[in-house]
């Protein structure tokens, strides 16, 4: 198994990503993301891999990869459609340096999923910067 890491350019936070993807999925299913280069390690990615989204310089959430389809780009060159599971799974926040395109992410380097914790039921309604600060203090 293998994962991808990708910058969510222009996305403000997890809620914004969720809204954008819900709109895309509703307008033209299935949920997919177009990228210029097709991953060469397709079998490893489709053996349970996910795409990990970097939002605002921080790796925050992942989505399962359901399929990868090679297509032609509108300019005539190659492209790939990453078919995504619509479920967004928050992961432990981790800083990520900027990069272009996508990067492979070995499972051993992937951050763990955030397990729901008791007493934090209203945490999802807090602004992301406040949640990050509370999490860094181990209060959330």
N, C-alpha and C positions, 0 to 999 in steps of 0.2 A: 504494500500500500504506500501511497505517496500523496502529498497535498500540494496545492498551489497557494501562493500569497499574492494579493493584488491590491493596489491602491484604489480606494473608492473616491475618486477625484470629484470635488464639489459637494460631497456628502458631509453634512454637519455633525450628525450623530446617528445612533442606531435607529431612533424613531424616524428620522429623515430617510434613511436607507429603506426601512420597512415600507414607508409610504410610497417611495419611488417604485419599489419592486411590485407592490400591490397594484399600482396603476399600470405598470408595464404588463404584468401577468393578466390583468383584466382586459386590457386593450388588444393583446396579441399573444395568447398562450402558445407554447409553454414558456415559463420564465427562463430567460437565457441572457447571456452576456457575450457580446461579440469582441473578439480579440484578433489582432493581425496575424500572430504566429500560432500555429497549431502545436500543442505539446507533443513531443516525440515519445514521451513515456505514458502514452494513453492507457495501456492495460493496467499499469500500476495505479494511475489516478482513478480509474473506474473500479478498482478493487476495494472500494470503501473510502476513497479520498474525499476531501473537502476543499473548498476555496475559502481561504482566510482573508477577510477584508481589513485593510488598514484605513482607519478613519482618523483624520487629523493627526497623522504621525504615530498613531497607536493602533496596534493589532487588537481588535475588539470583538469580532464575531466571525462565525464560520457558517458555511452552507454546504450540504452534501452535493457532490458532482454526480449527476445522473447519466450524462452522456456528453460526448464531444463529437461535433460534426464538422467536417471540413467543407467549406463553402467558398464561393468566389466573392471577393469584396466588390463594392460598387465601382472601384477604380480598375477592376479587372484582375488584381493580384489575389493571392490566397488569403483566407481568413478562417477563423474557427468560431463555432458557436458552442459555448459552455452551457449545457442545459443544467439548471440548478434546482435543487429541492427548495421549495418556498420557505421552509422552516429556517429561521435565523437562530443560531445557538450562541449566546454570549460566551466569551472565553475570558480567562484572566488577562487583564490589560498588560500589554508589553510594548515598549517603545520599538519603533521600526524606522530605520533610516530610509530616506526617499530612494526610489528606484523607478526605472521605466518598465512598462510591460508587466509581466508577472515573473515570479520566481518559484522554483520548486521548494517545498518545505518538507523536510524529513519528519516522520511521526515523532521521533525523539526530540525534535526542536519545537514542536507545536505546543502552544499553551493549552492547559487543561480547560475543559468546560467549567463554567461557573455553576456550581450546584445551588439550587434554591436553598436559602437559609431561613430558619424560623425567625420571626420578629422583624423581617425586612419586607413585609408585604407591600408597603407603600413606597419602597425604594424606587420602583420604576417611574413614579411620578416626579421624582427629584430631578433637577437639571443635571446633565451629564458631568459638568465640572465639579459639582458638589458630591455626586456619587463617587467620582474618581478620588477626591480628597478624602472622603470617608473610608473608601476601600484602602487607600494608602496608609491610613491609621488603623487598619484592621477593625473598623467599626461597622463595616457593612460587608 
